[in-house]
Amino acid sequence: MAMNGIGGNTIQQVKCNMTLREIRQWAAYRNRRGSLNVGRRVEQAAANTAAFHYNTKVKEEHHIDPLVLMPHEDDVFETFEEQVSD
């Protein structure tokens, strides 16, 4: 959350500025909607659009998965609980 400026710029600020209820609400949002990282969301949208466009032009056996076009999607992800446990 701190990486996205929610509740502060450091984990300590987030812990001081947000209630447990607010943190749980953000956790629920993140679990339902995915990462809060704007760059990652843009990459996902661009890959989905490109794959959709490509797949409409080729035969089904040549379709590609949008994950092929997302070079950063395989990065190690911390769970929400790991991020706030520091």
Phi, psi and omega in degrees: 000320180298325180295338180256006177076018180269113178086355180144180183259353177230163179297322179297318178296319179299315180297325180281326188267342185242146176277164178299325178297316179296319179297319178294323178295318177294323178297317179296318178299313182295320179295326182276320187256348180096195186301150175269356182288117184295318180300319179293320178295322178295316179300317179296315180296316180296317180294318179297319179294314181296317180295318178300313180298313180298315184293336177283346183259348184238166177292157186301325181290348178255007180299149178246154177272136179304334179299334178296330183266007180246088184295336183262001185289336181273003179299159177288130181248137173271142174287163179301318181296323177294323180293322183267356182280348180293000000 
